[in-house]
Amino acid sequence: MNYLTPKQKQDLAEIANNHPNLQCVECALAIKKYLQLAGIKGKPIKINAQADLDYRNCFLYDDSIGGDAISETGYHEGVIIIIDGVEIVFDNHHPQGLSKGEWLANFQFFGKIHLGQELIITEEDF
């Protein structure tokens, strides 16, 4: 379990805010590097909307922010940190972090809406 100081939370928010839409991979790598240098455990979380099954799955949306697609490839990444026993995901759209369950529930794509498809979720510790 991790504890983040107010300064660390501010640093994570700054990293996330420096990565605009469609730069989730770069953001996740920057967050991972920061956490590793600070000695904080975490794990990347990658989601795949299975665009190989249907090209319309390339466009991934996040209900919590609205607007444009957050992915044009069907992939998105964030970094999970366990804070007070809760898995919190940080990405370029959630600089303050969001619970993993809420983060995952926000994603929408063609196959989920029209065909009942699920996201493929990959996590690995660092």
Summary of the structure (lengths in Angstrom):
residues: 126
radius of gyration: 14.3
end to end distance: 13.7
largest distance: 43.7
contacts: 381
relative contact order: 0.24
helix: 34%
strand: 30%
